[in-house]
Amino acid sequence: MTHEERREIVLAPLIVWAGLFVLLGLTWGYAYIPGASAKVIVSLTIALAKGALIVAFFMQLRRADGLTRLAALAGIVWASFLFLFTFADFLTR
C-alpha cells in the first residue's frame, strides 16, 4: 500500500466526518432562527446533503457496480412511497 492510498483511506473519512459536523452545526443553528420562512425546505436540503455524504462515502456507492446502485435507487423509491403515503394519510384525517 502506497503512501497516497493510506492517506486517502485516513483523510477521506475525516473530511466527510468534518462535513457532517458542519451540516449538523447548520441544522442546529438554523433551528434557533425565529420565524424563518423556508425552514422546512432548508432543513430538508441539509438532511439530503447529509444523506448524500453518507451514501457516497460510507456506503461506497461511488465505486459500486450497477446492480448495487440500482438496489440503492430502488430503496430510495420505496422509501419515497412510504413517506408519500404516510403524508397523504396524515393530510386526509
ChimeraX attribute file (.defattr): number of C-alpha atoms within 10 A of each C-alpha:
attribute: neighborCount
match mode: 1-to-1
recipient: residues
	/A:1	5
	/A:2	6
	/A:3	8
	/A:4	8
	/A:5	10
	/A:6	10
	/A:7	10
	/A:8	11
	/A:9	11
	/A:10	10
	/A:11	12
	/A:12	13
	/A:13	13
	/A:14	12
	/A:15	11
	/A:16	17
	/A:17	14
	/A:18	12
	/A:19	15
	/A:20	19
	/A:21	13
	/A:22	13
	/A:23	16
	/A:24	15
	/A:25	12
	/A:26	14
	/A:27	16
	/A:28	12
	/A:29	10
	/A:30	14
	/A:31	14
	/A:32	9
	/A:33	10
	/A:34	8
	/A:35	8
	/A:36	11
	/A:37	9
	/A:38	8
	/A:39	14
	/A:40	11
	/A:41	10
	/A:42	15
	/A:43	16
	/A:44	12
	/A:45	12
	/A:46	17
	/A:47	16
	/A:48	12
	/A:49	15
	/A:50	18
	/A:51	12
	/A:52	13
	/A:53	17
	/A:54	16
	/A:55	14
	/A:56	14
	/A:57	14
	/A:58	13
	/A:59	13
	/A:60	12
	/A:61	15
	/A:62	11
	/A:63	11
	/A:64	12
	/A:65	9
	/A:66	10
	/A:67	9
	/A:68	12
	/A:69	15
	/A:70	12
	/A:71	11
	/A:72	14
	/A:73	12
	/A:74	12
	/A:75	12
	/A:76	12
	/A:77	12
	/A:78	11
	/A:79	12
	/A:80	12
	/A:81	12
	/A:82	12
	/A:83	12
	/A:84	12
	/A:85	12
	/A:86	11
	/A:87	11
	/A:88	11
	/A:89	10
	/A:90	9
	/A:91	8
	/A:92	6
	/A:93	5
